């Protein structure tokens, strides 16, 4: 099969290349998915699991990309709940070869059925962003109606979905980003927008929840914005500055078949929008993902036609 691989950790994203690899083997409880579309997160090239397996052994050349949408091509021993030919989407394992390939092996429990009227390129942009947004807001921060949430990077993949979910839940939503993102963030359902480049965005007053995807100085300055009893939640790095009388936590997204299915139904019903920007073929994936040109929405790699 054809696949995008990485071999040199120091090369970073410029080290992506297209090559031929053996097709994956379906272990117990696995399925082999014929990939139709795949998502890639730039930060994953810094993750230890991209370069080594769970025993710490080098596993290069490794295939990045951990969001997949496609069709079940083969079932491993003991696999239940899915059938050959079924449309599915979900998360691949962090420490195994990923979705920037024509075929990928995935634990069946990490996949959800994909409705026939949801395009694979849209579905491939949803798993990490959608699950991260849901888990951050509701599983970890326990956001409820009437509370105020500040969402950093509100026009990005995670942030744009978090804005919509928080708005639907009845929270007051304040989104942050670059000045050019203002109209996008407000259109997604935010009640207010703060320009992170304007300087004193952290004078906006206290909120019940801060949801951070940026880290660094933005994360540190956000601690003062959380009112007592509130929560600062981030996916960037463990917080080093903690709010007074409030919780602060870092988390890594986890697979969740039931939640993926729920998010897919929200897409179908028009209650959720996923921002897909460029869609490029697998042969152009290395160039597309290495490009420094800012594209509104996620860049998705189309591997096969539906």
C-alpha positions in Angstrom: 0.0 0.0 0.0 1.0 3.6 -0.3 1.5 5.6 2.9 3.0 8.8 4.2 5.9 8.0 6.5 8.4 9.6 8.9 11.8 8.3 9.7 13.9 11.2 11.0 12.7 12.9 14.2 14.9 15.9 13.7 13.5 16.6 10.3 10.0 17.3 11.7 7.2 17.9 9.2 9.6 18.3 6.3 10.6 14.7 6.8 7.2 13.4 5.6 7.5 11.2 2.5 5.3 8.9 0.3 6.4 5.3 0.1 5.2 1.7 -0.3 4.7 -0.3 2.9 3.2 -3.8 3.6 -0.5 -3.7 4.3 -1.3 -3.9 8.0 -2.3 -7.1 9.9 -5.6 -7.3 11.8 -4.8 -8.4 15.3 -7.5 -9.6 17.7 -10.4 -7.1 18.0 -8.9 -5.1 15.2 -10.5 -4.0 11.9 -8.6 -3.1 8.7 -10.1 0.1 7.3 -9.7 1.1 3.7 -9.0 4.8 4.2 -11.0 7.3 2.3 -9.9 10.4 4.2 -7.4 11.2 7.0 -6.7 14.0 9.4 -3.2 15.0 10.7 -2.2 17.0 13.8 1.1 18.8 13.5 2.0 18.3 17.1 2.0 14.5 16.8 5.5 14.5 15.4 6.6 15.6 18.8 4.8 12.7 20.5 7.0 9.9 21.8 4.5 7.3 20.5 5.1 8.5 16.9 8.6 7.1 17.2 8.5 4.2 19.6 6.0 1.5 20.5 4.7 0.9 24.1 7.8 -1.1 25.0 10.0 1.8 23.9 11.3 0.1 20.7 11.9 2.2 17.6 9.0 1.7 15.2 10.1 3.9 12.2 9.2 4.2 9.5 6.0 5.2 11.1 2.8 6.4 9.5 1.3 9.5 11.2 -2.3 10.7 11.2 -4.8 9.5 13.8 -8.1 10.5 12.4 -9.7 8.2 9.9 -12.8 7.8 7.8 -13.3 4.9 5.5 -14.8 1.5 5.0 -14.2 -1.8 6.9 -12.2 -4.1 4.7 -11.3 -6.9 7.1 -12.3 -8.1 10.6 -9.7 -9.5 13.1 -10.5 -12.4 15.3 -13.1 -11.7 18.0 -14.2 -8.4 16.5 -17.8 -7.6 17.0 -20.1 -4.6 16.4 -18.8 -3.8 12.9 -19.2 -5.5 9.5 -17.1 -5.7 6.3 -18.2 -2.9 3.9 -19.5 -0.6 6.7 -18.6 3.1 6.7 -16.8 4.1 9.9 -14.7 6.9 11.4 -12.7 7.4 14.5 -9.3 7.5 16.2 -6.3 5.2 15.5 -4.0 4.2 18.3 -1.3 6.7 19.2 1.5 4.0 19.2 0.6 2.3 16.0 0.7 3.3 12.3 -1.9 5.9 11.5 -4.3 6.9 8.8 -2.1 8.6 6.2 -2.2 5.4 4.2 -4.4 3.4 2.0 -5.2 0.9 4.8 -4.9 1.1 8.6 -5.5 -1.3 11.5 -7.7 0.0 14.3 -9.2 -1.4 17.4 -12.9 -1.8 16.6 -14.0 0.0 19.8 -12.2 3.2 18.6 -14.5 3.4 15.5 -18.1 4.5 15.1 -20.5 3.9 12.2 -20.6 6.8 9.7 -24.0 7.8 8.3 -24.2 7.5 4.5 -24.9 11.2 4.1 -21.8 12.4 5.9 -18.8 12.9 3.6 -15.6 11.1 4.5 -13.6 14.4 4.3 -15.8 16.0 6.9 -15.8 12.9 9.1 -12.0 12.8 9.1 -11.9 16.3 10.6 -14.1 15.4 13.5 -12.6 12.7 15.8 -9.8 14.5 17.7 -11.4 18.0 17.5 -14.9 16.8 18.4 -13.9 14.4 21.2 -11.4 16.9 22.7 -14.0 19.7 22.7 -16.6 17.5 24.4 -14.3 15.9 26.9 -12.7 19.2 27.9 -16.0 21.1 28.3 -18.2 18.5 29.9 -16.2 15.5 31.2 -13.4 17.6 32.8 -14.7 21.1 33.3 -18.3 20.0 33.9 -19.7 23.1 32.1 -23.4 23.7 32.6 -26.1 26.1 31.3 -25.7 29.6 32.6 -22.0 29.4 33.2 -19.4 31.5 31.2 -16.6 29.8 29.3 -13.6 31.3 27.7 -12.3 29.3 24.7 -8.9 30.0 23.4 -8.2 29.4 19.7 -11.9 29.5 19.0 -11.6 29.5 15.2 -9.3 26.4 15.2 -10.3 22.7 14.9 -11.0 22.1 18.6 -12.0 25.6 19.5 -14.6 26.0 16.7 -16.4 22.8 17.8 -16.1 23.8 21.5 -17.8 27.1 20.8 -20.7 25.4 19.1 -21.1 22.7 21.9 -20.9 25.3 24.7 -23.4 27.6 23.0 -25.9 24.7 22.5 -25.4 23.7 26.2 -26.7 27.2 27.2 -23.3 28.6 28.4 -22.2 32.2 27.7 -19.2 31.8 25.3 -16.3 34.1 24.9 -13.9 33.1 22.1 -10.4 34.3 21.5 -8.1 34.3 18.5 -6.5 36.6 15.9 -8.4 39.7 14.9 -9.2 38.1 11.5 -11.1 35.3 13.3 -13.6 37.6 14.9 -16.5 37.1 12.4 -15.9 33.4 12.2 -16.0 32.9 16.0 -19.1 35.0 16.4 -20.8 33.2 13.6 -20.2 29.9 15.3 -22.1 31.1 18.3 -19.8 33.0 20.6 -21.3 35.9 22.5 -18.1 37.8 22.6 -14.6 37.8 21.0 -11.3 38.8 22.4 -8.3 39.6 20.2 -5.2 37.8 21.6 -3.0 40.3 19.7 -4.6 43.3 21.3 -2.6 43.1 24.5 -5.0 43.3 27.5 -7.4 40.5 26.7 -7.0 39.2 30.2 -8.8 42.2 31.7 -12.1 40.7 30.5 -13.2 39.5 33.9 -13.6 36.1 35.5 -15.3 33.1 34.0 -16.4 29.7 35.2 -14.3 27.7 32.7 -11.2 28.5 30.6 -10.6 26.0 27.8 -7.1 26.3 26.4 -5.5 24.7 23.3 -2.6 27.2 23.0 -0.4 26.9 26.1 2.6 29.0 27.0 2.0 32.6 28.1 -1.7 32.4 27.1 -2.2 29.5 29.5 -0.3 31.1 32.3 -2.3 34.4 32.1 -5.6 32.5 31.9 -5.2 31.2 35.5 -6.2 34.6 36.9 -9.5 34.6 34.9 -10.9 31.5 36.6 -13.3 32.4 39.4 -13.3 30.4 42.6 -14.8 27.0 42.1 -14.2 27.1 38.3 -11.9 25.1 36.1 -8.9 25.8 33.8 -8.6 22.9 31.4 -5.9 22.6 28.7 -4.7 20.2 26.1 -1.4 22.1 25.5 0.7 21.2 28.6 0.3 20.6 32.4 -0.5 24.1 33.9 2.4 25.7 35.8 0.3 28.6 37.0 -2.8 27.5 38.9 -5.9 29.6 39.6 -6.8 30.5 43.2 -9.5 28.2 44.7 -10.2 26.6 41.4 -9.1 23.4 39.5 -6.5 23.3 36.8 -6.0 20.2 34.7 -4.3 18.8 31.5 -5.8 16.0 29.6 -5.3 13.9 26.5 -8.3 13.0 24.3 -9.6 9.4 24.6 -11.5 7.3 22.0 -15.3 7.1 22.6 -17.5 5.3 20.1 -20.8 6.5 21.6 -19.7 10.1 21.6 -18.4 9.9 18.1 -21.8 8.6 17.0 -23.5 11.5 18.8 -21.3 14.0 17.1 -22.0 12.5 13.7 -25.8 12.8 14.4 -25.2 16.5 15.3 -23.5 16.9 11.9 -26.4 15.3 10.1 -28.9 17.5 11.9 -27.1 20.7 11.2 -26.4 21.3 14.9 -22.6 21.1 14.3 -20.3 22.5 11.6 -16.8 21.2 11.0 -14.4 23.6 9.3 -12.7 21.8 6.5 -10.2 23.9 4.5 -8.0 22.3 1.9 -8.6 18.7 0.7 -5.5 17.2 -0.9 -4.7 13.8 -2.3 -2.3 11.4 -0.6 0.4 12.0 -3.2 0.4 15.7 -2.2 0.0 15.2 1.5 3.7 15.8 2.4 3.7 19.1 0.6 0.3 20.2 1.9 1.0 19.4 5.5 4.5 21.0 5.4 3.1 24.2 3.9 3.3 27.3 6.1 0.4 29.0 4.3 -2.5 29.5 6.8 -5.6 27.8 5.5 -9.0 28.5 7.3 -10.2 25.1 8.6 -8.5 21.7 8.7 -6.4 20.3 5.9 -7.7 16.8 5.1 -6.1 14.2 3.0 -8.3 12.3 0.6 -6.9 8.9 0.1 -9.7 7.2 -1.9 -12.9 8.2 -3.5 -16.2 7.2 -1.9 
